[in-house]
Amino acid sequence: MSVAKGRDAERVAADYLREHGFTILWQNVRIGALEVDLVAKKDELVVIVEVRARGEGSLVKPLASVGFEKRRHLLRAARGLWRGRLKKMPDVERVRIDVIAISDRLEWIQGAITEQDG
């Protein structure tokens, strides 16, 4: 996946979240050596979103590309975001890790990654 395609997919995902009532807090936020594609908020919920895109003819579908190491990375990033930024926000009660997969259509998997994955 090219950088331009990745950024385009992130833009599409961010627009989709906005259409569903979310505010984008950060895009491509770094937590130490880790990076998170999108962090969005709606009411008391913050979602950390991994955006995956694959072109036509790709052997690996977007969701299948989120392997064990990527799940561990996202869990570590979520913990770091909580400690560093989110727990200081008075109206944040829940944090969830979602995946938005973009190929010939957009698929939003809410709660795609949990503590049991890491």
N, C-alpha and C positions, 0 to 999 in steps of 0.2 A: 504494500500500500504506500503510495507516495505521500509526502508531507501535505501537498495541496489537497489530495483526496481526504486525508485524515482531518485536516482543518475544516474542509467543507462538511464532512460528516459531523464534526463537533458543532458546527454552526446550525446544521439541520436539527440535531438533537437538542441544542439549546432553544431554538425556536419552538420545537415541539413541546418542551417542558414549559416554556412561557405560555403557550396556548392552553396548557393544562393548569394554569394558575401559579406556577412556580416563579420565583425570582432567582436569577443566576447570581450567586454570591461571588464565585471565582471560577475562572477557566484556566486550565493548565497550571494549577497551583502546585508549588513544590513544597514537600514536607521532607526536609533533609535531602536524601538522595532519591526520594520517591516523588512521583508526579501523579496527579489526579486530573482526569480530563475535565470534568464539570462538578461543581458543588452548587446545589440549588436548595431553596427553602420555600416551604409553603406552610403557613401557620407555625405549629411547633415542630414540624418535621424537616429534617435536613437529609437530602439524598446525595450520596457520593455516586457519581455516574461514570462508568467505564463505557466509552463509545468504541464500537468495533464496526469496521466497514470492510467489505470484500467486494471485489469487482466480479463481473460476469465471468463465469468459467473458472473461478477460484476453486481449488480442490478442497479447501477448508472453509466451512461456513462460519459466519461471524461469531456465533455463540460457541461453536466448537473450539474457537481459537482462545477462549478464556480457560487456560489450563491451571493446574495446581499452583504453579509459581505465581501466576498472575493473581489468583485468588488470595494467596498469602500476602502478596505485595499490596493489594487493595485493603486487606484487613489491617496490615501494619499502618498504612496511610490513614485509614479511618481512625485508628487509635491515636495516631499522632495529631490528626486534626482535632480530635476531641480534646486532648490534653492541651494543645497549643492555642486553639481558637474557639472551638464550639462551646465548651463548658463555661466560658466567660460570657456567652450570649444568654441573657436572662430568659428568653422565650423559647429556647431549644429544649425539647423533651425527648425527642427520638432521633436516631440516626439510622439510615438504611443504606445498603449498597445495592444499586441497580445496574443493569447493563442495558444499553440501547444498541441494538444490532441493526445495521443498515446494509442491505444488499439491493435486491429489486423492490424491497418494501422495508418499512421501519417496524421493528419489534421491540417493545419495552418490557423488560422482565424486572418487575418490582421485587425487591428482596432476593435478588439472584444469588447473593453471596452472604453467608451467615458465619458466625463464629465456628460452627461445626465444619466449615470448609477449610479452616486454616490449621 
